[in-house]
């Protein structure tokens, strides 16, 4: 069951009042909720509330809260994705699935072989942020990740304050992911950045930048994966190794 993001201030004496346009339209118009129906909500403190619809008018919905508990639907370490945006549906799929996998944020990066220019990327960021919000509702995340403004690999390396940065490359990898993680365990307190390149792969200059700055260049196996597949596999394997 999807849940809806609310403010804790909208709950008074066990009654949740929903009057904001987005939630009202989704619940009353799209879901066509009825009196007596059970719904889930989560507030800014990551408290999930279960409730029963008691009243629906043309302007608001009232829900009686029956149970509240801290949500645990999130990763237990900070995982970020820096990815060279793809065209059309492939990028929307990456944004949606990265949200479901628990990333704290996504950085659209301008690479030498990027399929989109920065003007197009900037126009699409609000759409990607909306996709993240919808995906967070669907998978009952405790929070909504952030789609940041476009950046470069160099900017993220210099200013991103990440504890670990992993670059996944099609060829010229120094290690496979499993080998590297076994030898270099991630601590739960660390802030991790996964870098995925475009369909055309990283340029020679970008590979040289990884090498010079000692950013591990990792492989996901012997097969050459599409960019969106590489993103899912990389994130999934890191989560498998280090999430509880």
C-alpha positions, -999 to +999 in steps of 0.1 A: +000+000+000+015+034-009+018+060+018+015+097+017+039+123+031+024+147+056+034+173+082+031+162+119+014+195+125-016+183+106-024+158+133-044+171+163-057+148+191-054+117+169-071+132+139-052+139+106-066+166+085-056+165+048-062+198+030-032+202+007-040+199-030-016+171-040-026+146-012-063+155-014-064+149-052-045+117-050-066+102-022-100+116-031-098+117-068-072+091-080-077+065-053-113+073-047-109+065-010-141+059+009-152+063+045-138+034+066-108+028+043-073+023+058-044+045+046-008+050+055+010+083+061+045+094+070+056+127+085+089+147+085+101+128+116+098+095+097+069+084+119+045+062+099+009+065+108-019+041+100-054+056+099-090+051+089-108+077+067-136+093+087-147+123+066-144+134+030-156+168+019-149+189-012-119+205+005-105+181+030-102+146+044-101+136+080-084+104+091-085+089+126-049+076+134-050+041+148-013+033+150+020+052+148+056+039+148+091+049+136+096+038+100+126+016+093+122+016+055+155+031+046+191+021+042+214+021+073+242+039+054+242+070+031+243+059-006+243+083-035+243+078-072+261+100-097+250+091-132+253+105-167+216+110-177+201+089-205+174+098-229+137+093-225+123+063-205+156+048-196+165+078-173+130+078-157+135+041-149+169+048-133+154+076-112+125+054-101+145+023-093+173+041-075+147+056-053+132+021-046+167+009-038+172+035-011+196+061-025+197+093-005+203+114-036+210+114-073+236+136-091+231+140-128+267+143-141+279+159-173+304+134-188+322+137-221+298+113-237+267+124-220+235+120-240+220+153-227+234+188-224+232+208-192+202+229-204+181+198-210+192+182-177+182+214-158+147+213-174+143+176-165+154+178-128+119+189-115+104+159-134+129+135-119+123+149-084+086+143-089+093+107-100+113+102-068+085+115-047+060+091-064+084+062-061+089+069-024+052+067-018+049+035-036+077+017-018+068+032+016+102+049+020+108+069+052+120+099+032+122+113-003+156+114-019+170+145-036+177+150-073+205+175-072+216+200-099+239+188-126+275+184-116+308+171-130+329+142-117+356+166-106+332+188-087+318+159-068+353+146-060+364+180-047+333+192-029+311+163-023+326+152+010+321+115+002+340+089+023+341+065-006+337+069-044+333+039-067+334+043-105+320+014-125+336+010-159+331-014-188+367-020-194+400-014-177+386-021-143+411-027-115+389-050-094+355-066-095+331-053-070+331-083-048+369-084-045+372-048-037+344-048-010+359-079+007+393-061+010+379-027+017+349-030+040+324-001+041+316+013+076+280+021+084+288+057+090+304+063+056+289+084+028+292+064-004+290+077-040+285+053-070+294+067-104+278+053-135+288+066-170+268+071-202+260+044-228+292+054-247+313+048-215+338+071-199+363+090-220+400+084-217+404+117-198+378+106-173+394+072-168+427+090-162+410+113-137+398+082-117+433+068-118+451+099-107+427+105-079+428+069-067+391+064-073+385+026-076+375+015-111+353-015-106+338-042-128+303-057-126+314-089-145+325-100-179+294-089-198+290-053-210+259-039-193+236-011-205+240+020-183+207+016-166+214-021-159+248-012-145+232+013-121+208-013-107+234-040-103+260-017-087+236-003-062+220-037-055+253-054-048+266-027-025+233-028-006+234-066-004+269-064+012+264-036+037+227-031+045+210-048+074 
